[in-house]
Amino acid sequence: MKRLIALLTLFLLPALAADISGTWKGTAEGPNGSMERTFVFKVDGTTLTGEAISPMFGKSAIENGKVDGDKVSFQLKVKFQDNEMTINYSGEAKGNEMTLTAKGAGDMVMEWKCKKQ
């Protein structure tokens, strides 16, 4: 019986996880007002890849991406005024909505609210 429960858990848990693959539109409030970014996620098992596109930074490849159920984490390297910086994202998807926390250089922290397109 324990084996049956373990097998069912193994197969049902991935089915209950949010479907993160696809295009997501995100908004965040920055020091100069509202910002937008589009995330295009591709999931292969627990690996997250894809890209992010924003008017300010252009296209950035998603690096070191991971998916664990509804939780995601990844990095973006962006160039701003000839300086490259890494932004670390982590968050959680619930249905067609996702909240991401972005942490960059110094004490920069932004909260992104995203909707699946």
GUMARKE-500269 format. One record per residue: residue in one letter; chain; x, z, y of N, C-alpha, C, O in turn. Coordinates in nm, 2 decimals. Layout:
# GUMARKE-500269
+----+----+--------+--------+--------+--------+--------+--------+--------+--------+--------+--------+--------+--------+
: aa : ch :    nxx :    nzz :    nyy :   caxx :   cazz :   cayy :    cxx :    czz :    cyy :    oxx :    ozz :    oyy :
+----+----+--------+--------+--------+--------+--------+--------+--------+--------+--------+--------+--------+--------+
:  A :  A :      X :      Z :      Y :      X :      Z :      Y :      X :      Z :      Y :      X :      Z :      Y :
...
+----+----+--------+--------+--------+--------+--------+--------+--------+--------+--------+--------+--------+--------+
This chain:
# GUMARKE-500269
+----+----+--------+--------+--------+--------+--------+--------+--------+--------+--------+--------+--------+--------+
: aa : ch :    nxx :    nzz :    nyy :   caxx :   cazz :   cayy :    cxx :    czz :    cyy :    oxx :    ozz :    oyy :
+----+----+--------+--------+--------+--------+--------+--------+--------+--------+--------+--------+--------+--------+
:  M :  A :   0.08 :   0.00 :  -0.12 :   0.00 :   0.00 :   0.00 :   0.09 :   0.00 :   0.13 :   0.06 :  -0.07 :   0.22 :
:  K :  A :   0.19 :   0.08 :   0.12 :   0.28 :   0.08 :   0.24 :   0.35 :  -0.05 :   0.26 :   0.37 :  -0.09 :   0.38 :
:  R :  A :   0.38 :  -0.12 :   0.16 :   0.44 :  -0.26 :   0.17 :   0.34 :  -0.35 :   0.24 :   0.37 :  -0.44 :   0.32 :
:  L :  A :   0.21 :  -0.34 :   0.20 :   0.11 :  -0.43 :   0.25 :   0.09 :  -0.40 :   0.40 :   0.08 :  -0.50 :   0.48 :
:  I :  A :   0.09 :  -0.28 :   0.44 :   0.08 :  -0.24 :   0.58 :   0.20 :  -0.29 :   0.66 :   0.19 :  -0.35 :   0.77 :
:  A :  A :   0.32 :  -0.28 :   0.60 :   0.44 :  -0.33 :   0.67 :   0.44 :  -0.48 :   0.68 :   0.48 :  -0.53 :   0.79 :
:  L :  A :   0.39 :  -0.55 :   0.58 :   0.38 :  -0.70 :   0.59 :   0.28 :  -0.74 :   0.69 :   0.31 :  -0.83 :   0.77 :
:  L :  A :   0.17 :  -0.67 :   0.69 :   0.07 :  -0.71 :   0.79 :   0.12 :  -0.68 :   0.94 :   0.09 :  -0.76 :   1.03 :
:  T :  A :   0.19 :  -0.57 :   0.95 :   0.24 :  -0.54 :   1.08 :   0.34 :  -0.64 :   1.13 :   0.35 :  -0.69 :   1.24 :
:  L :  A :   0.43 :  -0.69 :   1.03 :   0.53 :  -0.79 :   1.06 :   0.47 :  -0.92 :   1.11 :   0.52 :  -0.98 :   1.20 :
:  F :  A :   0.35 :  -0.96 :   1.05 :   0.29 :  -1.08 :   1.09 :   0.19 :  -1.07 :   1.20 :   0.17 :  -1.17 :   1.27 :
:  L :  A :   0.13 :  -0.96 :   1.22 :   0.03 :  -0.94 :   1.32 :   0.09 :  -0.91 :   1.46 :   0.03 :  -0.95 :   1.56 :
:  L :  A :   0.20 :  -0.83 :   1.47 :   0.25 :  -0.80 :   1.60 :   0.29 :  -0.92 :   1.68 :   0.26 :  -0.92 :   1.80 :
:  P :  A :   0.36 :  -1.02 :   1.63 :   0.39 :  -1.13 :   1.71 :   0.26 :  -1.20 :   1.76 :   0.26 :  -1.26 :   1.87 :
:  A :  A :   0.16 :  -1.20 :   1.68 :   0.03 :  -1.27 :   1.72 :  -0.03 :  -1.19 :   1.84 :  -0.10 :  -1.25 :   1.92 :
:  L :  A :  -0.01 :  -1.06 :   1.85 :  -0.07 :  -0.98 :   1.96 :   0.01 :  -0.99 :   2.09 :  -0.04 :  -0.96 :   2.19 :
:  A :  A :   0.14 :  -1.04 :   2.08 :   0.22 :  -1.05 :   2.20 :   0.17 :  -1.16 :   2.29 :   0.11 :  -1.25 :   2.25 :
:  A :  A :   0.19 :  -1.14 :   2.42 :   0.15 :  -1.24 :   2.52 :   0.22 :  -1.37 :   2.49 :   0.34 :  -1.37 :   2.45 :
:  D :  A :   0.16 :  -1.48 :   2.52 :   0.22 :  -1.61 :   2.51 :   0.29 :  -1.64 :   2.65 :   0.23 :  -1.68 :   2.74 :
:  I :  A :   0.42 :  -1.62 :   2.65 :   0.50 :  -1.63 :   2.77 :   0.54 :  -1.77 :   2.80 :   0.56 :  -1.80 :   2.92 :
:  S :  A :   0.55 :  -1.85 :   2.70 :   0.59 :  -1.99 :   2.72 :   0.50 :  -2.06 :   2.82 :   0.38 :  -2.04 :   2.82 :
:  G :  A :   0.56 :  -2.15 :   2.90 :   0.49 :  -2.22 :   3.00 :   0.53 :  -2.20 :   3.14 :   0.63 :  -2.14 :   3.17 :
:  T :  A :   0.44 :  -2.25 :   3.24 :   0.47 :  -2.24 :   3.38 :   0.40 :  -2.12 :   3.44 :   0.28 :  -2.10 :   3.42 :
:  W :  A :   0.47 :  -2.04 :   3.52 :   0.41 :  -1.93 :   3.59 :   0.44 :  -1.94 :   3.74 :   0.56 :  -1.97 :   3.77 :
:  K :  A :   0.35 :  -1.91 :   3.82 :   0.37 :  -1.91 :   3.97 :   0.38 :  -1.76 :   4.01 :   0.29 :  -1.68 :   3.98 :
:  G :  A :   0.48 :  -1.73 :   4.08 :   0.50 :  -1.59 :   4.13 :   0.51 :  -1.58 :   4.28 :   0.56 :  -1.67 :   4.35 :
:  T :  A :   0.47 :  -1.47 :   4.33 :   0.48 :  -1.43 :   4.47 :   0.54 :  -1.29 :   4.48 :   0.51 :  -1.21 :   4.40 :
:  A :  A :   0.62 :  -1.28 :   4.59 :   0.67 :  -1.14 :   4.62 :   0.68 :  -1.13 :   4.77 :   0.69 :  -1.23 :   4.84 :
:  E :  A :   0.67 :  -1.01 :   4.82 :   0.69 :  -0.98 :   4.96 :   0.83 :  -0.94 :   4.99 :   0.89 :  -0.85 :   4.93 :
:  G :  A :   0.90 :  -1.02 :   5.08 :   1.03 :  -1.00 :   5.11 :   1.04 :  -0.95 :   5.26 :   0.94 :  -0.93 :   5.32 :
:  P :  A :   1.16 :  -0.93 :   5.31 :   1.18 :  -0.88 :   5.44 :   1.13 :  -0.98 :   5.55 :   1.09 :  -0.93 :   5.66 :
:  N :  A :   1.12 :  -1.11 :   5.52 :   1.07 :  -1.21 :   5.61 :   0.94 :  -1.26 :   5.57 :   0.90 :  -1.37 :   5.62 :
:  G :  A :   0.86 :  -1.19 :   5.49 :   0.73 :  -1.23 :   5.45 :   0.72 :  -1.27 :   5.31 :   0.81 :  -1.24 :   5.23 :
:  S :  A :   0.61 :  -1.34 :   5.27 :   0.58 :  -1.38 :   5.13 :   0.67 :  -1.49 :   5.08 :   0.71 :  -1.58 :   5.16 :
:  M :  A :   0.72 :  -1.48 :   4.96 :   0.80 :  -1.58 :   4.90 :   0.73 :  -1.62 :   4.77 :   0.66 :  -1.55 :   4.71 :
:  E :  A :   0.76 :  -1.75 :   4.73 :   0.71 :  -1.81 :   4.61 :   0.82 :  -1.85 :   4.52 :   0.93 :  -1.89 :   4.56 :
:  R :  A :   0.79 :  -1.85 :   4.39 :   0.89 :  -1.90 :   4.29 :   0.81 :  -1.94 :   4.17 :   0.71 :  -1.88 :   4.13 :
:  T :  A :   0.85 :  -2.06 :   4.11 :   0.79 :  -2.10 :   3.99 :   0.89 :  -2.08 :   3.87 :   1.00 :  -2.11 :   3.88 :
:  F :  A :   0.84 :  -2.02 :   3.76 :   0.91 :  -1.99 :   3.65 :   0.86 :  -2.08 :   3.53 :   0.74 :  -2.09 :   3.51 :
:  V :  A :   0.95 :  -2.15 :   3.47 :   0.91 :  -2.23 :   3.35 :   0.99 :  -2.17 :   3.23 :   1.11 :  -2.18 :   3.22 :
:  F :  A :   0.91 :  -2.10 :   3.15 :   0.97 :  -2.03 :   3.03 :   0.95 :  -2.10 :   2.90 :   0.85 :  -2.17 :   2.88 :
:  K :  A :   1.06 :  -2.09 :   2.82 :   1.05 :  -2.15 :   2.69 :   1.10 :  -2.03 :   2.59 :   1.20 :  -1.97 :   2.62 :
:  V :  A :   1.02 :  -2.01 :   2.49 :   1.05 :  -1.90 :   2.40 :   1.08 :  -1.95 :   2.26 :   1.00 :  -2.04 :   2.21 :
:  D :  A :   1.19 :  -1.91 :   2.20 :   1.22 :  -1.94 :   2.07 :   1.26 :  -1.81 :   2.00 :   1.37 :  -1.76 :   2.01 :
:  G :  A :   1.16 :  -1.75 :   1.92 :   1.18 :  -1.62 :   1.86 :   1.18 :  -1.52 :   1.97 :   1.09 :  -1.49 :   2.04 :
:  T :  A :   1.30 :  -1.45 :   1.98 :   1.31 :  -1.35 :   2.09 :   1.40 :  -1.40 :   2.20 :   1.43 :  -1.32 :   2.29 :
:  T :  A :   1.44 :  -1.53 :   2.20 :   1.52 :  -1.58 :   2.31 :   1.43 :  -1.65 :   2.41 :   1.34 :  -1.73 :   2.38 :
:  L :  A :   1.46 :  -1.62 :   2.54 :   1.39 :  -1.68 :   2.65 :   1.48 :  -1.77 :   2.73 :   1.59 :  -1.72 :   2.77 :
:  T :  A :   1.44 :  -1.89 :   2.75 :   1.52 :  -1.99 :   2.83 :   1.43 :  -2.05 :   2.93 :   1.31 :  -2.02 :   2.94 :
:  G :  A :   1.48 :  -2.14 :   3.01 :   1.40 :  -2.22 :   3.10 :   1.46 :  -2.22 :   3.24 :   1.59 :  -2.22 :   3.25 :
:  E :  A :   1.38 :  -2.23 :   3.34 :   1.43 :  -2.24 :   3.48 :   1.34 :  -2.17 :   3.58 :   1.22 :  -2.15 :   3.55 :
:  A :  A :   1.39 :  -2.14 :   3.70 :   1.31 :  -2.09 :   3.81 :   1.34 :  -2.19 :   3.92 :   1.45 :  -2.24 :   3.95 :
:  I :  A :   1.23 :  -2.22 :   4.00 :   1.24 :  -2.30 :   4.11 :   1.18 :  -2.23 :   4.24 :   1.07 :  -2.18 :   4.23 :
:  S :  A :   1.26 :  -2.23 :   4.35 :   1.21 :  -2.17 :   4.47 :   1.25 :  -2.26 :   4.59 :   1.35 :  -2.33 :   4.58 :
:  P :  A :   1.17 :  -2.26 :   4.70 :   1.21 :  -2.33 :   4.82 :   1.34 :  -2.28 :   4.88 :   1.41 :  -2.36 :   4.93 :
:  M :  A :   1.37 :  -2.16 :   4.86 :   1.49 :  -2.10 :   4.92 :   1.62 :  -2.13 :   4.84 :   1.72 :  -2.16 :   4.90 :
:  F :  A :   1.61 :  -2.12 :   4.71 :   1.73 :  -2.13 :   4.62 :   1.73 :  -2.25 :   4.54 :   1.83 :  -2.28 :   4.47 :
:  G :  A :   1.63 :  -2.33 :   4.53 :   1.62 :  -2.45 :   4.45 :   1.60 :  -2.41 :   4.30 :   1.53 :  -2.32 :   4.27 :
:  K :  A :   1.66 :  -2.49 :   4.21 :   1.65 :  -2.46 :   4.07 :   1.76 :  -2.37 :   4.02 :   1.88 :  -2.39 :   4.06 :
:  S :  A :   1.73 :  -2.28 :   3.93 :   1.82 :  -2.19 :   3.87 :   1.79 :  -2.18 :   3.72 :   1.67 :  -2.16 :   3.69 :
:  A :  A :   1.89 :  -2.19 :   3.63 :   1.87 :  -2.18 :   3.49 :   1.85 :  -2.03 :   3.45 :   1.91 :  -1.94 :   3.51 :
:  I :  A :   1.76 :  -2.00 :   3.36 :   1.74 :  -1.87 :   3.31 :   1.85 :  -1.84 :   3.21 :   1.87 :  -1.92 :   3.12 :
:  E :  A :   1.92 :  -1.73 :   3.23 :   2.03 :  -1.69 :   3.14 :   2.00 :  -1.56 :   3.08 :   1.93 :  -1.47 :   3.13 :
:  N :  A :   2.06 :  -1.53 :   2.96 :   2.05 :  -1.41 :   2.89 :   1.91 :  -1.36 :   2.88 :   1.88 :  -1.24 :   2.89 :
:  G :  A :   1.81 :  -1.45 :   2.85 :   1.67 :  -1.42 :   2.84 :   1.63 :  -1.36 :   2.71 :   1.68 :  -1.41 :   2.60 :
:  K :  A :   1.55 :  -1.26 :   2.71 :   1.50 :  -1.19 :   2.59 :   1.35 :  -1.17 :   2.60 :   1.30 :  -1.14 :   2.71 :
:  V :  A :   1.28 :  -1.17 :   2.49 :   1.14 :  -1.14 :   2.48 :   1.13 :  -1.04 :   2.37 :   1.18 :  -1.05 :   2.26 :
:  D :  A :   1.05 :  -0.93 :   2.40 :   1.03 :  -0.83 :   2.30 :   0.88 :  -0.79 :   2.31 :   0.84 :  -0.71 :   2.39 :
:  G :  A :   0.79 :  -0.86 :   2.24 :   0.65 :  -0.84 :   2.25 :   0.60 :  -0.90 :   2.38 :   0.62 :  -1.02 :   2.41 :
:  D :  A :   0.55 :  -0.81 :   2.47 :   0.51 :  -0.85 :   2.60 :   0.61 :  -0.83 :   2.71 :   0.59 :  -0.86 :   2.83 :
:  K :  A :   0.73 :  -0.77 :   2.67 :   0.83 :  -0.75 :   2.77 :   0.93 :  -0.86 :   2.77 :   0.97 :  -0.92 :   2.67 :
:  V :  A :   0.98 :  -0.89 :   2.89 :   1.08 :  -1.00 :   2.91 :   1.19 :  -0.95 :   3.00 :   1.17 :  -0.86 :   3.08 :
:  S :  A :   1.31 :  -1.01 :   2.98 :   1.42 :  -0.98 :   3.07 :   1.51 :  -1.10 :   3.07 :   1.52 :  -1.17 :   2.97 :
:  F :  A :   1.57 :  -1.13 :   3.19 :   1.65 :  -1.25 :   3.21 :   1.73 :  -1.23 :   3.34 :   1.71 :  -1.14 :   3.42 :
:  Q :  A :   1.83 :  -1.32 :   3.35 :   1.91 :  -1.33 :   3.48 :   1.90 :  -1.47 :   3.54 :   1.88 :  -1.57 :   3.47 :
:  L :  A :   1.91 :  -1.47 :   3.67 :   1.92 :  -1.60 :   3.74 :   2.04 :  -1.59 :   3.83 :   2.07 :  -1.48 :   3.89 :
:  K :  A :   2.12 :  -1.69 :   3.84 :   2.23 :  -1.70 :   3.93 :   2.19 :  -1.79 :   4.04 :   2.15 :  -1.91 :   4.02 :
:  V :  A :   2.18 :  -1.74 :   4.17 :   2.14 :  -1.82 :   4.28 :   2.25 :  -1.82 :   4.38 :   2.34 :  -1.73 :   4.39 :
:  K :  A :   2.25 :  -1.93 :   4.46 :   2.35 :  -1.95 :   4.57 :   2.28 :  -1.93 :   4.70 :   2.18 :  -2.00 :   4.72 :
:  F :  A :   2.33 :  -1.85 :   4.79 :   2.27 :  -1.82 :   4.92 :   2.38 :  -1.82 :   5.02 :   2.47 :  -1.73 :   5.01 :
:  Q :  A :   2.38 :  -1.91 :   5.11 :   2.48 :  -1.92 :   5.22 :   2.62 :  -1.92 :   5.16 :   2.71 :  -1.84 :   5.20 :
:  D :  A :   2.65 :  -2.01 :   5.06 :   2.78 :  -2.03 :   4.99 :   2.82 :  -1.90 :   4.91 :   2.93 :  -1.90 :   4.87 :
:  N :  A :   2.73 :  -1.81 :   4.89 :   2.76 :  -1.69 :   4.80 :   2.67 :  -1.70 :   4.68 :   2.55 :  -1.72 :   4.69 :
:  E :  A :   2.73 :  -1.68 :   4.56 :   2.65 :  -1.68 :   4.44 :   2.63 :  -1.54 :   4.40 :   2.72 :  -1.45 :   4.41 :
:  M :  A :   2.50 :  -1.51 :   4.36 :   2.47 :  -1.38 :   4.32 :   2.38 :  -1.38 :   4.19 :   2.31 :  -1.48 :   4.17 :
:  T :  A :   2.39 :  -1.28 :   4.12 :   2.31 :  -1.27 :   3.99 :   2.19 :  -1.18 :   4.02 :   2.21 :  -1.07 :   4.08 :
:  I :  A :   2.07 :  -1.22 :   3.99 :   1.95 :  -1.14 :   4.00 :   1.90 :  -1.11 :   3.86 :   1.88 :  -1.20 :   3.78 :
:  N :  A :   1.88 :  -0.98 :   3.83 :   1.83 :  -0.94 :   3.70 :   1.68 :  -0.91 :   3.71 :   1.63 :  -0.84 :   3.79 :
:  Y :  A :   1.61 :  -0.98 :   3.62 :   1.46 :  -0.96 :   3.61 :   1.42 :  -0.89 :   3.49 :   1.48 :  -0.91 :   3.38 :
:  S :  A :   1.32 :  -0.81 :   3.50 :   1.26 :  -0.75 :   3.38 :   1.11 :  -0.72 :   3.41 :   1.07 :  -0.70 :   3.53 :
:  G :  A :   1.03 :  -0.73 :   3.31 :   0.89 :  -0.71 :   3.33 :   0.80 :  -0.72 :   3.21 :   0.85 :  -0.72 :   3.10 :
:  E :  A :   0.67 :  -0.73 :   3.23 :   0.58 :  -0.73 :   3.12 :   0.46 :  -0.83 :   3.15 :   0.42 :  -0.83 :   3.27 :
:  A :  A :   0.42 :  -0.90 :   3.05 :   0.31 :  -0.99 :   3.06 :   0.19 :  -0.93 :   3.00 :   0.20 :  -0.87 :   2.89 :
:  K :  A :   0.08 :  -0.95 :   3.06 :  -0.05 :  -0.90 :   3.01 :  -0.15 :  -1.02 :   3.03 :  -0.20 :  -1.04 :   3.14 :
:  G :  A :  -0.18 :  -1.09 :   2.92 :  -0.27 :  -1.20 :   2.93 :  -0.20 :  -1.31 :   3.01 :  -0.09 :  -1.36 :   2.98 :
:  N :  A :  -0.27 :  -1.36 :   3.12 :  -0.22 :  -1.46 :   3.20 :  -0.15 :  -1.41 :   3.33 :  -0.14 :  -1.48 :   3.43 :
:  E :  A :  -0.12 :  -1.28 :   3.33 :  -0.05 :  -1.22 :   3.44 :   0.08 :  -1.15 :   3.40 :   0.09 :  -1.10 :   3.29 :
:  M :  A :   0.17 :  -1.16 :   3.49 :   0.30 :  -1.09 :   3.46 :   0.36 :  -1.03 :   3.58 :   0.34 :  -1.08 :   3.69 :
:  T :  A :   0.41 :  -0.91 :   3.57 :   0.48 :  -0.84 :   3.68 :   0.63 :  -0.84 :   3.64 :   0.67 :  -0.79 :   3.53 :
:  L :  A :   0.71 :  -0.88 :   3.74 :   0.86 :  -0.88 :   3.72 :   0.92 :  -0.80 :   3.83 :   0.88 :  -0.81 :   3.95 :
:  T :  A :   1.02 :  -0.72 :   3.79 :   1.10 :  -0.65 :   3.89 :   1.24 :  -0.72 :   3.90 :   1.30 :  -0.74 :   3.80 :
:  A :  A :   1.28 :  -0.76 :   4.02 :   1.40 :  -0.83 :   4.04 :   1.50 :  -0.74 :   4.11 :   1.47 :  -0.68 :   4.21 :
:  K :  A :   1.62 :  -0.73 :   4.05 :   1.72 :  -0.64 :   4.11 :   1.85 :  -0.73 :   4.14 :   1.90 :  -0.79 :   4.05 :
:  G :  A :   1.89 :  -0.72 :   4.26 :   2.01 :  -0.80 :   4.30 :   2.12 :  -0.72 :   4.36 :   2.13 :  -0.60 :   4.33 :
:  A :  A :   2.20 :  -0.78 :   4.44 :   2.32 :  -0.71 :   4.49 :   2.27 :  -0.59 :   4.58 :   2.17 :  -0.59 :   4.64 :
:  G :  A :   2.35 :  -0.48 :   4.58 :   2.32 :  -0.37 :   4.66 :   2.19 :  -0.30 :   4.61 :   2.18 :  -0.28 :   4.49 :
:  D :  A :   2.11 :  -0.27 :   4.70 :   1.98 :  -0.20 :   4.66 :   1.86 :  -0.30 :   4.67 :   1.75 :  -0.25 :   4.68 :
:  M :  A :   1.88 :  -0.43 :   4.66 :   1.77 :  -0.52 :   4.66 :   1.69 :  -0.51 :   4.54 :   1.73 :  -0.53 :   4.43 :
:  V :  A :   1.56 :  -0.48 :   4.56 :   1.46 :  -0.48 :   4.45 :   1.33 :  -0.54 :   4.50 :   1.29 :  -0.51 :   4.61 :
:  M :  A :   1.28 :  -0.64 :   4.43 :   1.15 :  -0.70 :   4.46 :   1.06 :  -0.70 :   4.34 :   1.10 :  -0.71 :   4.23 :
:  E :  A :   0.93 :  -0.69 :   4.37 :   0.83 :  -0.70 :   4.27 :   0.76 :  -0.83 :   4.28 :   0.70 :  -0.87 :   4.38 :
:  W :  A :   0.76 :  -0.91 :   4.17 :   0.70 :  -1.04 :   4.16 :   0.57 :  -1.03 :   4.08 :   0.57 :  -0.97 :   3.97 :
:  K :  A :   0.46 :  -1.08 :   4.14 :   0.33 :  -1.09 :   4.07 :   0.31 :  -1.24 :   4.03 :   0.31 :  -1.33 :   4.11 :
:  C :  A :   0.30 :  -1.26 :   3.90 :   0.30 :  -1.40 :   3.85 :   0.17 :  -1.43 :   3.77 :   0.11 :  -1.34 :   3.71 :
:  K :  A :   0.12 :  -1.55 :   3.78 :   0.00 :  -1.60 :   3.71 :   0.04 :  -1.72 :   3.63 :   0.11 :  -1.81 :   3.68 :
:  K :  A :   0.00 :  -1.73 :   3.51 :   0.02 :  -1.84 :   3.42 :  -0.06 :  -1.96 :   3.47 :  -0.18 :  -1.95 :   3.50 :
:  Q :  A :   0.00 :  -2.08 :   3.47 :  -0.07 :  -2.20 :   3.52 :  -0.13 :  -2.28 :   3.41 :  -0.19 :  -2.38 :   3.43 :
+----+----+--------+--------+--------+--------+--------+--------+--------+--------+--------+--------+--------+--------+
